[in-house]
């Protein structure tokens, strides 16, 4: 079995990537701090023969170095990150520590291990938010200027710049991916889609920022995992690749679509479950959109799952796995954040 390290493998995308790699017959070492949003939901795919979870903070360079030395992975997928924009507005410190200092610690470990001929490929997973607010009818290109708006996106932009500097200065073997909004199984219910699903299940209002006109691009998480695997196999060292679906939706239209699909699937919409417009978050970017022609042209990757199909699959997963939501303390995601300014 080839060995793979996934940092942040207990997060939403990380959990799906771990499952994806196990199905590909890799031995997966999951390095995760196990924070409030970590997925501890039981998974039948994982056993001692193909999976190991190590609780660790990515900023601990000494331990990270020992783990990489011990397992000598072919590739490291770096998904360890604080991700919720509202929380970054409410308290930026954790985002600076994990997203910037954590990435720096990993890069330093890899730089030192090069001298010992331990040189795994690094796939650094970033976000479309680093490009900032995008004008209508335009899609961000990989060489566009970074203009992050929130502490979250600024921390991810900083990490990207660090990776690029280590590629150039120390000849580190690394690739950067910038992906749009993901949705699918195992997503923590502070994020838009699972929050709406959870509120529908619990007969609660559906809060939408401002008038819901903000536009986001959406990709099913398994398509993202396929793209990351393609970057491991064929991604050119030193390059950045946008990973998107080309499907943009206004937040209000997305929420209405979720309600419509719920009705189609005979999920009861109760009397309190209505859209409620709430005060916008500070510095809220209006639109993100990616031009993903590079990965399509050079690596022959394209998303396979249509948005409506993916949304139905997501709803079905949450219906079949209601314990996933029940096991999460509501206090950890029901409070609105990022509005103290």
TIDO-195795 format. One line per field, with one value per residue (C-alpha): residue number from 0; residue in three letters; x, z, y. Coordinates in steps of 0.5 Angstrom, whole numbers, plus 500, padded with zeros to 3 digits. Layout:
pos	[NUM  ...]
code	[ALA  ...]
X	[X  ...]
Z	[Z  ...]
Y	[Y  ...]
//
This chain:
pos	[0  1  2  3  4  5  6  7  8  9  10  11  12  13  14  15  16  17  18  19  20  21  22  23  24  25  26  27  28  29  30  31  32  33  34  35  36  37  38  39  40  41  42  43  44  45  46  47  48  49  50  51  52  53  54  55  56  57  58  59  60  61  62  63  64  65  66  67  68  69  70  71  72  73  74  75  76  77  78  79  80  81  82  83  84  85  86  87  88  89  90  91  92  93  94  95  96  97  98  99  100  101  102  103  104  105  106  107  108  109  110  111  112  113  114  115  116  117  118  119  120  121  122  123  124  125  126  127  128  129  130  131  132  133  134  135  136  137  138  139  140  141  142  143  144  145  146  147  148  149  150  151  152  153  154  155  156  157  158  159  160  161  162  163  164  165  166  167  168  169  170  171  172  173  174  175  176  177  178  179  180  181  182  183  184  185  186  187  188  189  190  191  192  193  194  195  196  197  198  199  200  201  202  203  204  205  206  207  208  209  210  211  212  213  214  215  216  217  218  219  220  221  222  223  224  225  226  227  228  229  230  231  232  233  234  235  236  237  238  239  240  241  242  243  244  245  246  247  248  249  250  251  252  253  254  255  256  257  258  259  260  261  262  263  264  265  266  267  268  269  270  271  272  273  274  275  276  277  278  279  280  281  282  283  284  285  286  287  288  289  290  291  292  293  294  295  296  297  298  299  300  301  302  303  304  305  306  307  308  309  310  311  312  313  314  315  316  317  318  319  320  321  322  323  324  325  326  327  328  329  330  331  332  333  334  335  336  337  338  339  340]
code	[UNK  UNK  UNK  UNK  UNK  UNK  UNK  UNK  UNK  UNK  UNK  UNK  UNK  UNK  UNK  UNK  UNK  UNK  UNK  UNK  UNK  UNK  UNK  UNK  UNK  UNK  UNK  UNK  UNK  UNK  UNK  UNK  UNK  UNK  UNK  UNK  UNK  UNK  UNK  UNK  UNK  UNK  UNK  UNK  UNK  UNK  UNK  UNK  UNK  UNK  UNK  UNK  UNK  UNK  UNK  UNK  UNK  UNK  UNK  UNK  UNK  UNK  UNK  UNK  UNK  UNK  UNK  UNK  UNK  UNK  UNK  UNK  UNK  UNK  UNK  UNK  UNK  UNK  UNK  UNK  UNK  UNK  UNK  UNK  UNK  UNK  UNK  UNK  UNK  UNK  UNK  UNK  UNK  UNK  UNK  UNK  UNK  UNK  UNK  UNK  UNK  UNK  UNK  UNK  UNK  UNK  UNK  UNK  UNK  UNK  UNK  UNK  UNK  UNK  UNK  UNK  UNK  UNK  UNK  UNK  UNK  UNK  UNK  UNK  UNK  UNK  UNK  UNK  UNK  UNK  UNK  UNK  UNK  UNK  UNK  UNK  UNK  UNK  UNK  UNK  UNK  UNK  UNK  UNK  UNK  UNK  UNK  UNK  UNK  UNK  UNK  UNK  UNK  UNK  UNK  UNK  UNK  UNK  UNK  UNK  UNK  UNK  UNK  UNK  UNK  UNK  UNK  UNK  UNK  UNK  UNK  UNK  UNK  UNK  UNK  UNK  UNK  UNK  UNK  UNK  UNK  UNK  UNK  UNK  UNK  UNK  UNK  UNK  UNK  UNK  UNK  UNK  UNK  UNK  UNK  UNK  UNK  UNK  UNK  UNK  UNK  UNK  UNK  UNK  UNK  UNK  UNK  UNK  UNK  UNK  UNK  UNK  UNK  UNK  UNK  UNK  UNK  UNK  UNK  UNK  UNK  UNK  UNK  UNK  UNK  UNK  UNK  UNK  UNK  UNK  UNK  UNK  UNK  UNK  UNK  UNK  UNK  UNK  UNK  UNK  UNK  UNK  UNK  UNK  UNK  UNK  UNK  UNK  UNK  UNK  UNK  UNK  UNK  UNK  UNK  UNK  UNK  UNK  UNK  UNK  UNK  UNK  UNK  UNK  UNK  UNK  UNK  UNK  UNK  UNK  UNK  UNK  UNK  UNK  UNK  UNK  UNK  UNK  UNK  UNK  UNK  UNK  UNK  UNK  UNK  UNK  UNK  UNK  UNK  UNK  UNK  UNK  UNK  UNK  UNK  UNK  UNK  UNK  UNK  UNK  UNK  UNK  UNK  UNK  UNK  UNK  UNK  UNK  UNK  UNK  UNK  UNK  UNK  UNK  UNK  UNK  UNK  UNK  UNK  UNK  UNK  UNK  UNK  UNK  UNK  UNK  UNK  UNK  UNK  UNK  UNK  UNK  UNK  UNK  UNK  UNK  UNK  UNK  UNK  UNK  UNK]
X	[500  503  502  499  498  492  493  486  483  477  475  469  473  479  474  471  478  481  475  477  484  482  478  484  488  492  494  492  495  490  494  488  488  481  477  470  468  472  468  468  463  464  466  466  472  477  481  488  490  489  488  491  489  494  492  497  497  500  504  508  514  518  512  510  518  518  511  514  520  517  512  515  509  509  504  502  495  495  488  489  485  480  475  469  469  464  469  475  471  469  476  482  488  486  486  493  496  493  493  499  504  501  503  510  511  510  514  520  519  519  525  529  527  530  537  535  532  525  521  514  509  505  498  496  489  487  480  477  476  484  482  477  470  470  466  460  462  469  472  479  485  491  495  490  492  490  485  483  477  476  482  480  482  488  490  489  493  499  499  499  505  509  508  510  516  519  517  522  527  528  525  520  516  509  502  497  489  484  477  470  465  464  458  456  457  460  460  459  452  455  456  450  448  448  445  439  438  439  434  429  429  428  423  427  428  433  437  440  445  442  438  441  444  451  454  458  460  459  462  460  466  467  469  474  477  478  481  486  488  489  494  498  498  499  500  506  511  510  503  497  490  483  478  471  464  462  456  454  448  445  445  437  436  440  436  430  433  434  427  424  428  426  419  420  423  417  421  416  417  414  411  417  421  421  427  429  434  439  444  450  457  462  466  462  464  459  461  467  468  473  476  478  480  487  486  481  486  492  490  484  479  472  467  462  456  451  449  442  444  449  444  439  445  447  440  439  446  444  437  440  445  441  446  451  447  445  452  454  452  448  451  457  454  447  450  451  458  462  457  461  464]
Z	[500  498  504  504  509  510  515  517  515  520  517  512  505  509  511  504  501  507  504  497  498  502  497  492  496  500  507  510  516  518  522  526  531  533  534  535  527  527  524  529  526  525  519  516  511  516  520  522  516  512  516  522  526  530  534  533  532  525  528  532  527  531  531  524  522  526  523  516  517  520  514  508  504  497  498  503  502  507  509  516  516  520  515  517  515  521  526  523  524  531  533  528  532  531  523  523  528  524  517  517  522  521  514  515  520  515  510  514  516  509  507  513  510  503  506  508  501  504  499  498  494  497  495  499  499  498  497  491  497  496  490  493  490  483  478  474  468  470  473  477  473  477  476  478  484  491  494  500  504  511  516  514  506  508  512  506  502  506  506  499  498  503  499  493  496  498  491  488  494  496  490  494  490  491  488  490  489  489  490  490  495  497  499  501  506  513  513  519  520  521  513  509  506  512  516  512  512  520  520  516  520  526  524  525  521  515  516  509  510  507  501  499  493  494  489  490  486  488  487  490  495  491  485  489  491  484  482  488  486  479  482  486  479  474  477  475  481  482  479  482  479  480  482  480  477  473  477  481  485  489  496  496  490  493  499  495  491  498  500  493  493  500  498  492  497  501  507  511  511  518  520  522  517  513  510  514  512  517  518  513  516  515  509  505  498  493  488  487  481  478  471  471  464  466  470  465  459  462  467  463  470  470  475  474  479  476  482  483  483  488  492  492  494  500  503  502  506  512  512  513  518  522  528  525  526  533  536  535  540  537  541  537  531  532  535  529  529  526  527  533  529]
Y	[500  507  512  518  524  528  534  536  529  530  536  536  536  532  526  525  525  520  516  517  515  509  506  508  503  508  507  514  518  523  529  533  537  535  542  543  542  535  529  523  520  512  510  503  504  505  500  499  496  502  508  512  518  522  528  533  541  542  548  543  542  537  532  533  532  525  523  524  521  515  514  517  518  519  525  530  533  540  541  543  550  554  555  559  566  569  566  569  576  574  572  572  569  561  563  566  560  554  557  561  559  551  552  555  549  544  547  548  540  539  543  540  533  534  534  527  525  525  529  528  532  537  539  545  546  553  557  562  567  569  573  577  580  578  583  580  576  575  569  569  566  563  569  574  579  576  581  578  581  577  575  568  569  573  567  563  568  568  561  560  566  562  555  559  562  555  552  558  559  552  548  544  540  543  544  549  548  554  551  554  552  545  541  534  529  530  538  541  545  552  552  554  548  543  549  550  542  542  548  544  538  542  547  553  559  559  565  569  575  581  580  573  576  574  569  563  557  550  544  537  535  528  532  536  530  527  534  533  526  528  534  529  524  530  537  540  542  550  551  553  550  553  548  550  547  554  553  560  561  567  565  566  562  556  556  556  550  546  547  545  539  537  538  534  528  529  532  536  544  546  552  556  554  560  564  570  576  578  583  582  580  586  586  581  579  579  574  569  565  561  560  552  552  550  544  542  543  540  535  533  534  536  535  530  531  536  541  538  531  533  537  531  526  531  531  524  523  527  524  517  520  524  522  526  532  530  528  536  541  546  551  550  552  556  562  568  570  576  581  585  590]
//
